[in-house]
Structures are given as C-alpha cells and as structure tokens.
Amino acid sequence: MEYIIKPYKGVNEYKFGCLLEDILSKIKSNFKRVDNNGLTKLYLDNLSLVFKDNKLVEISVIENKDVELYYDEYDLFSYSNIIDKLNESHSCIHKYGFTIFDSIGVAFSGFQEDEGDRTVTVYSPHYWDEIVN
C-alpha cells in the first residue's frame, strides 16, 4: 500500500477534520475500534486513526514490507537516514521517544537503531501542541 503525507492535511483520502461516520462508511476492510477518554481509535491494516470530538486528528502508519510512505519524494521507511535528511530543511525535537518535526506535523518513532517497530505519526494542526511545547 502506498501512502502520501500531506503536512497538516492528512494521508491519502484520510483528511484531518473528517467525521468519524464519514470514514467508517468508506472503510472496506476489517478494523478494530477502541473508545477511551474521549478519543476514538480505529486500527486497520497498517494504520491507526485517532478521532477527537468525532473528527480525525491523528494518523499513524506502521512499517510493513507492503507499506510505502512518502513525504515529498522520500519513502520514509526505505530512505536511509531519513531523520538526518529531513533535519536539513526542518528543525526537530526529541521527546517521549519521538523525533518530532512540528513544522510539517510529522513524528517518527522507532527510527533509532534497534528501537523496534517503526511508526510515523501525522497530526493535525495544534493537536500535538502539549507534547511539542
């Protein structure tokens, strides 16, 4: 599956601000739904979708051999040293195990050596403000 990140807009057809009901009506595959602390999370294939107040606010893409995740021309899971490459044009911070590029609304987890599963999280404007600030 190929996913394309549009900073602060979403990933592929999953757009920030979309209603939970609209996305549920379009999902064709099986998914798991978890409602907790005012958030709804949908887990499907290699994606995790987070909804707050019934609106999409965060998308996480989990590395898998069948997943290609692009930002600009870079396949984030295949490009060696992607953190260093992005850091050439975007500042980042390291917090809570994430490398966060707030200027594009993207956070990396597991990209340091031997950290385990690699995940890229894309978030809507201001949703990660409490983490970043």
FIKOLZA-1660 file (N, C-alpha, C; in steps of 0.1 Angstrom, whole numbers, plus 5000, padded with zeros to 4 digits):
% residues 133
   i   px   py   pz ch aa at
   1 5008 4988 5000  A  M  N
   1 5000 5000 5000  A  M CA
   1 5009 5012 5000  A  M  C
   2 5005 5022 4992  A  E  N
   2 5012 5035 4991  A  E CA
   2 5005 5046 4998  A  E  C
   3 5011 5053 5007  A  Y  N
   3 5005 5064 5015  A  Y CA
   3 5014 5076 5012  A  Y  C
   4 5007 5088 5010  A  I  N
   4 5013 5100 5008  A  I CA
   4 5009 5110 5018  A  I  C
   5 5019 5116 5025  A  I  N
   5 5016 5125 5036  A  I CA
   5 5015 5139 5030  A  I  C
   6 5004 5146 5034  A  K  N
   6 5002 5160 5031  A  K CA
   6 5002 5167 5044  A  K  C
   7 5013 5174 5047  A  P  N
   7 5015 5180 5060  A  P CA
   7 5003 5188 5065  A  P  C
   8 4999 5185 5077  A  Y  N
   8 4987 5192 5084  A  Y CA
   8 4974 5190 5076  A  Y  C
   9 4974 5182 5066  A  K  N
   9 4962 5179 5059  A  K CA
   9 4957 5165 5060  A  K  C
  10 4966 5155 5060  A  G  N
  10 4963 5141 5062  A  G CA
  10 4972 5132 5054  A  G  C
  11 4967 5120 5052  A  V  N
  11 4974 5109 5045  A  V CA
  11 4963 5103 5035  A  V  C
  12 4967 5103 5022  A  N  N
  12 4958 5098 5012  A  N CA
  12 4944 5104 5013  A  N  C
  13 4934 5095 5014  A  E  N
  13 4920 5100 5015  A  E CA
  13 4916 5104 5029  A  E  C
  14 4925 5101 5039  A  Y  N
  14 4922 5104 5053  A  Y CA
  14 4926 5119 5056  A  Y  C
  15 4916 5128 5056  A  K  N
  15 4919 5142 5058  A  K CA
  15 4915 5146 5072  A  K  C
  16 4924 5154 5078  A  F  N
  16 4921 5159 5092  A  F CA
  16 4908 5167 5092  A  F  C
  17 4900 5165 5102  A  G  N
  17 4887 5172 5103  A  G CA
  17 4876 5163 5098  A  G  C
  18 4879 5153 5090  A  C  N
  18 4868 5144 5085  A  C CA
  18 4861 5137 5097  A  C  C
  19 4848 5136 5095  A  L  N
  19 4840 5130 5106  A  L CA
  19 4842 5115 5107  A  L  C
  20 4841 5109 5119  A  L  N
  20 4843 5095 5121  A  L CA
  20 4833 5087 5112  A  L  C
  21 4820 5092 5112  A  E  N
  21 4810 5084 5105  A  E CA
  21 4813 5084 5090  A  E  C
  22 4819 5095 5084  A  D  N
  22 4822 5095 5070  A  D CA
  22 4833 5085 5067  A  D  C
  23 4843 5084 5076  A  I  N
  23 4854 5075 5073  A  I CA
  23 4849 5060 5075  A  I  C
  24 4841 5058 5086  A  L  N
  24 4835 5044 5088  A  L CA
  24 4827 5040 5076  A  L  C
  25 4820 5049 5069  A  S  N
  25 4812 5045 5057  A  S CA
  25 4821 5041 5045  A  S  C
  26 4834 5045 5045  A  K  N
  26 4842 5043 5034  A  K CA
  26 4852 5031 5036  A  K  C
  27 4853 5026 5049  A  I  N
  27 4862 5016 5052  A  I CA
  27 4857 5002 5047  A  I  C
  28 4865 4996 5039  A  K  N
  28 4860 4983 5033  A  K CA
  28 4866 4971 5040  A  K  C
  29 4877 4973 5047  A  S  N
  29 4883 4961 5054  A  S CA
  29 4879 4961 5069  A  S  C
  30 4883 4950 5075  A  N  N
  30 4880 4948 5089  A  N CA
  30 4888 4958 5097  A  N  C
  31 4883 4963 5108  A  F  N
  31 4890 4972 5117  A  F CA
  31 4886 4969 5131  A  F  C
  32 4895 4974 5140  A  K  N
  32 4892 4974 5154  A  K CA
  32 4889 4988 5159  A  K  C
  33 4879 4989 5167  A  R  N
  33 4876 5003 5173  A  R CA
  33 4877 5003 5188  A  R  C
  34 4884 5013 5193  A  V  N
  34 4886 5015 5207  A  V CA
  34 4882 5029 5211  A  V  C
  35 4872 5030 5221  A  D  N
  35 4868 5043 5226  A  D CA
  35 4873 5044 5240  A  D  C
  36 4881 5055 5242  A  N  N
  36 4888 5057 5255  A  N CA
  36 4891 5072 5258  A  N  C
  37 4887 5077 5269  A  N  N
  37 4890 5090 5273  A  N CA
  37 4886 5101 5263  A  N  C
  38 4875 5100 5257  A  G  N
  38 4870 5110 5248  A  G CA
  38 4876 5109 5234  A  G  C
  39 4885 5098 5232  A  L  N
  39 4891 5096 5219  A  L CA
  39 4885 5083 5213  A  L  C
  40 4884 5082 5200  A  T  N
  40 4881 5070 5193  A  T CA
  40 4893 5067 5184  A  T  C
  41 4897 5054 5185  A  K  N
  41 4908 5049 5177  A  K CA
  41 4903 5038 5168  A  K  C
  42 4907 5039 5155  A  L  N
  42 4904 5028 5146  A  L CA
  42 4917 5022 5141  A  L  C
  43 4918 5009 5142  A  Y  N
  43 4930 5002 5138  A  Y CA
  43 4927 4994 5126  A  Y  C
  44 4933 4997 5114  A  L  N
  44 4930 4989 5102  A  L CA
  44 4943 4987 5094  A  L  C
  45 4945 4975 5090  A  D  N
  45 4957 4972 5082  A  D CA
  45 4970 4978 5089  A  D  C
  46 4976 4988 5083  A  N  N
  46 4989 4994 5088  A  N CA
  46 4986 5007 5093  A  N  C
  47 4974 5011 5096  A  L  N
  47 4970 5024 5100  A  L CA
  47 4963 5024 5114  A  L  C
  48 4965 5035 5121  A  S  N
  48 4958 5039 5133  A  S CA
  48 4952 5053 5131  A  S  C
  49 4939 5054 5132  A  L  N
  49 4933 5067 5130  A  L CA
  49 4927 5071 5144  A  L  C
  50 4930 5084 5148  A  V  N
  50 4925 5089 5161  A  V CA
  50 4916 5100 5158  A  V  C
  51 4904 5099 5165  A  F  N
  51 4894 5109 5164  A  F CA
  51 4891 5116 5178  A  F  C
  52 4890 5129 5178  A  K  N
  52 4886 5137 5190  A  K CA
  52 4874 5145 5186  A  K  C
  53 4864 5145 5194  A  D  N
  53 4851 5151 5191  A  D CA
  53 4846 5147 5177  A  D  C
  54 4848 5134 5174  A  N  N
  54 4843 5128 5162  A  N CA
  54 4850 5133 5149  A  N  C
  55 4862 5140 5151  A  K  N
  55 4869 5145 5139  A  K CA
  55 4883 5138 5139  A  K  C
  56 4888 5135 5127  A  L  N
  56 4901 5129 5126  A  L CA
  56 4912 5139 5130  A  L  C
  57 4921 5135 5139  A  V  N
  57 4931 5144 5144  A  V CA
  57 4945 5138 5142  A  V  C
  58 4946 5125 5141  A  E  N
  58 4960 5119 5140  A  E CA
  58 4959 5106 5132  A  E  C
  59 4970 5104 5125  A  I  N
  59 4971 5092 5117  A  I CA
  59 4985 5086 5119  A  I  C
  60 4986 5073 5123  A  S  N
  60 4999 5066 5124  A  S CA
  60 5000 5055 5114  A  S  C
  61 5011 5055 5107  A  V  N
  61 5014 5044 5097  A  V CA
  61 5025 5036 5103  A  V  C
  62 5022 5023 5103  A  I  N
  62 5032 5013 5109  A  I CA
  62 5039 5006 5098  A  I  C
  63 5053 5005 5100  A  E  N
  63 5061 4999 5089  A  E CA
  63 5057 4985 5087  A  E  C
  64 5057 4981 5074  A  N  N
  64 5054 4968 5070  A  N CA
  64 5060 4966 5056  A  N  C
  65 5064 4954 5052  A  K  N
  65 5070 4952 5039  A  K CA
  65 5061 4956 5028  A  K  C
  66 5048 4957 5030  A  D  N
  66 5039 4961 5019  A  D CA
  66 5036 4976 5019  A  D  C
  67 5042 4984 5028  A  V  N
  67 5039 4998 5030  A  V CA
  67 5050 5007 5025  A  V  C
  68 5045 5016 5016  A  E  N
  68 5054 5027 5012  A  E CA
  68 5048 5040 5017  A  E  C
  69 5055 5048 5024  A  L  N
  69 5050 5060 5030  A  L CA
  69 5059 5072 5025  A  L  C
  70 5053 5081 5018  A  Y  N
  70 5060 5092 5011  A  Y CA
  70 5057 5106 5018  A  Y  C
  71 5068 5113 5019  A  Y  N
  71 5067 5127 5022  A  Y CA
  71 5077 5134 5012  A  Y  C
  72 5072 5143 5004  A  D  N
  72 5079 5148 4993  A  D CA
  72 5083 5136 4984  A  D  C
  73 5095 5135 4980  A  E  N
  73 5099 5124 4972  A  E CA
  73 5105 5112 4980  A  E  C
  74 5105 5113 4993  A  Y  N
  74 5112 5103 5001  A  Y CA
  74 5102 5093 5006  A  Y  C
  75 5106 5080 5004  A  D  N
  75 5099 5069 5010  A  D CA
  75 5104 5068 5024  A  D  C
  76 5097 5072 5034  A  L  N
  76 5102 5073 5048  A  L CA
  76 5107 5060 5054  A  L  C
  77 5101 5049 5050  A  F  N
  77 5105 5037 5056  A  F CA
  77 5118 5031 5049  A  F  C
  78 5120 5035 5037  A  S  N
  78 5131 5029 5029  A  S CA
  78 5144 5038 5029  A  S  C
  79 5142 5051 5030  A  Y  N
  79 5153 5060 5029  A  Y CA
  79 5162 5059 5041  A  Y  C
  80 5174 5056 5039  A  S  N
  80 5184 5055 5050  A  S CA
  80 5186 5069 5055  A  S  C
  81 5187 5070 5068  A  N  N
  81 5190 5083 5075  A  N CA
  81 5179 5094 5072  A  N  C
  82 5167 5090 5071  A  I  N
  82 5156 5099 5068  A  I CA
  82 5155 5111 5078  A  I  C
  83 5158 5108 5091  A  I  N
  83 5157 5118 5101  A  I CA
  83 5168 5129 5098  A  I  C
  84 5180 5125 5095  A  D  N
  84 5190 5134 5091  A  D CA
  84 5187 5142 5079  A  D  C
  85 5181 5135 5069  A  K  N
  85 5177 5142 5056  A  K CA
  85 5167 5153 5059  A  K  C
  86 5156 5150 5066  A  L  N
  86 5146 5159 5069  A  L CA
  86 5151 5171 5078  A  L  C
  87 5161 5167 5087  A  N  N
  87 5166 5177 5096  A  N CA
  87 5174 5188 5088  A  N  C
  88 5178 5185 5076  A  E  N
  88 5185 5195 5067  A  E CA
  88 5176 5207 5064  A  E  C
  89 5163 5205 5063  A  S  N
  89 5154 5215 5060  A  S CA
  89 5143 5218 5070  A  S  C
  90 5142 5210 5080  A  H  N
  90 5132 5212 5091  A  H CA
  90 5138 5209 5104  A  H  C
  91 5135 5218 5114  A  S  N
  91 5140 5215 5127  A  S CA
  91 5132 5205 5134  A  S  C
  92 5138 5198 5144  A  C  N
  92 5131 5187 5151  A  C CA
  92 5134 5188 5165  A  C  C
  93 5126 5181 5173  A  I  N
  93 5128 5180 5187  A  I CA
  93 5127 5165 5191  A  I  C
  94 5133 5160 5201  A  H  N
  94 5132 5147 5206  A  H CA
  94 5125 5147 5219  A  H  C
  95 5114 5140 5220  A  K  N
  95 5106 5140 5232  A  K CA
  95 5098 5127 5233  A  K  C
  96 5097 5121 5245  A  Y  N
  96 5089 5109 5247  A  Y CA
  96 5091 5098 5237  A  Y  C
  97 5104 5097 5232  A  G  N
  97 5107 5086 5223  A  G CA
  97 5104 5089 5209  A  G  C
  98 5099 5101 5206  A  F  N
  98 5096 5106 5192  A  F CA
  98 5106 5116 5187  A  F  C
  99 5109 5116 5174  A  T  N
  99 5116 5126 5168  A  T CA
  99 5105 5134 5160  A  T  C
 100 5103 5146 5165  A  I  N
 100 5091 5154 5160  A  I CA
 100 5095 5166 5151  A  I  C
 101 5089 5166 5139  A  F  N
 101 5091 5177 5130  A  F CA
 101 5078 5185 5130  A  F  C
 102 5077 5194 5139  A  D  N
 102 5064 5201 5141  A  D CA
 102 5060 5210 5129  A  D  C
 103 5070 5215 5122  A  S  N
 103 5067 5224 5111  A  S CA
 103 5060 5217 5100  A  S  C
 104 5061 5203 5099  A  I  N
 104 5053 5196 5089  A  I CA
 104 5043 5186 5096  A  I  C
 105 5042 5186 5109  A  G  N
 105 5032 5178 5116  A  G CA
 105 5035 5163 5115  A  G  C
 106 5048 5159 5116  A  V  N
 106 5051 5145 5115  A  V CA
 106 5061 5141 5126  A  V  C
 107 5058 5129 5132  A  A  N
 107 5066 5124 5143  A  A CA
 107 5071 5110 5140  A  A  C
 108 5083 5107 5142  A  F  N
 108 5089 5094 5140  A  F CA
 108 5091 5086 5153  A  F  C
 109 5088 5074 5153  A  S  N
 109 5091 5065 5165  A  S CA
 109 5098 5052 5160  A  S  C
 110 5108 5048 5167  A  G  N
 110 5115 5036 5164  A  G CA
 110 5125 5037 5153  A  G  C
 111 5129 5049 5149  A  F  N
 111 5139 5051 5138  A  F CA
 111 5153 5051 5143  A  F  C
 112 5155 5051 5156  A  Q  N
 112 5169 5049 5161  A  Q CA
 112 5173 5035 5160  A  Q  C
 113 5185 5031 5161  A  E  N
 113 5190 5017 5159  A  E CA
 113 5183 5008 5170  A  E  C
 114 5178 4997 5165  A  D  N
 114 5173 4987 5174  A  D CA
 114 5162 4992 5183  A  D  C
 115 5153 5001 5179  A  E  N
 115 5143 5006 5187  A  E CA
 115 5130 4998 5186  A  E  C
 116 5130 4988 5176  A  G  N
 116 5117 4981 5175  A  G CA
 116 5109 4985 5163  A  G  C
 117 5096 4984 5164  A  D  N
 117 5087 4987 5153  A  D CA
 117 5088 5002 5150  A  D  C
 118 5088 5005 5137  A  R  N
 118 5089 5019 5132  A  R CA
 118 5075 5024 5128  A  R  C
 119 5072 5036 5133  A  T  N
 119 5059 5042 5131  A  T CA
 119 5061 5057 5128  A  T  C
 120 5053 5062 5118  A  V  N
 120 5053 5076 5115  A  V CA
 120 5039 5081 5118  A  V  C
 121 5038 5091 5126  A  T  N
 121 5026 5097 5130  A  T CA
 121 5024 5111 5124  A  T  C
 122 5013 5113 5118  A  V  N
 122 5010 5126 5112  A  V CA
 122 4998 5132 5119  A  V  C
 123 5000 5144 5123  A  Y  N
 123 4989 5150 5132  A  Y CA
 123 4984 5163 5126  A  Y  C
 124 4972 5167 5131  A  S  N
 124 4965 5179 5126  A  S CA
 124 4971 5191 5134  A  S  C
 125 4968 5203 5128  A  P  N
 125 4974 5215 5134  A  P CA
 125 4970 5216 5149  A  P  C
 126 4980 5218 5157  A  H  N
 126 4978 5221 5172  A  H CA
 126 4975 5209 5180  A  H  C
 127 4973 5197 5174  A  Y  N
 127 4969 5185 5182  A  Y CA
 127 4981 5181 5191  A  Y  C
 128 4993 5183 5187  A  W  N
 128 5004 5178 5195  A  W CA
 128 5011 5190 5202  A  W  C
 129 5004 5201 5203  A  D  N
 129 5010 5213 5210  A  D CA
 129 5014 5210 5224  A  D  C
 130 5007 5203 5231  A  E  N
 130 5010 5200 5245  A  E CA
 130 5023 5191 5246  A  E  C
 131 5025 5183 5236  A  I  N
 131 5038 5175 5236  A  I CA
 131 5049 5183 5231  A  I  C
 132 5047 5191 5221  A  V  N
 132 5058 5199 5215  A  V CA
 132 5063 5210 5224  A  V  C
 133 5053 5217 5231  A  N  N
 133 5057 5229 5239  A  N CA
 133 5060 5225 5253  A  N  C
% end
